[in-house]
């Protein structure tokens, strides 16, 4: 290693915790249970249709949709335009 770095290394502070490297965007869930991000629409469970308080955390390779502090949907991020990214969740009633 470089001599100057070895001198400064003794003075460096440790990194405490981690910070999620995501773009955070407020969003609304429409009546079709979709959240719009950039030019694409991502699905959330139907029980959240019409909610105005969603937050999207957009990472490089995926997005997370949070409501009330909970992740309710996670999708692979699409960089294409005008796409609908859907996950079908089928719940059977007994």
Residue pairs with C-beta under 8 A, 6 or more apart in sequence:
1 9
20 57
20 59
21 59
21 60
22 57
22 58
22 59
22 64
23 57
23 58
24 55
24 56
24 57
24 58
25 37
25 55
25 56
25 58
26 53
26 54
26 55
26 56
27 35
27 36
27 37
27 54
27 55
27 56
27 65
28 35
28 51
28 52
28 53
28 54
29 35
29 44
29 48
29 49
29 50
29 51
29 52
29 54
29 67
30 36
30 49
30 50
31 49
31 50
32 49
33 43
33 44
33 45
33 46
33 48
33 49
34 41
34 42
34 43
34 44
34 84
35 41
35 42
35 43
35 44
35 54
35 56
35 65
35 73
37 56
37 58
37 63
39 81
39 82
39 83
40 78
40 80
40 81
40 82
40 83
40 84
40 85
41 83
41 84
41 85
42 56
42 63
42 65
42 73
42 75
42 85
43 73
43 75
43 84
43 85
43 86
43 87
44 54
44 65
44 67
44 72
44 73
45 72
45 73
45 89
48 54
48 67
48 72
51 67
53 67
53 68
54 65
54 66
54 67
55 65
55 66
55 67
56 63
56 64
56 65
56 66
57 63
57 64
57 66
58 77
59 77
60 77
61 76
61 77
62 74
62 75
62 76
62 77
63 74
63 75
63 77
64 71
64 73
64 74
65 71
65 72
65 73
65 74
65 75
66 72
73 87
75 85
75 87
76 85
78 85
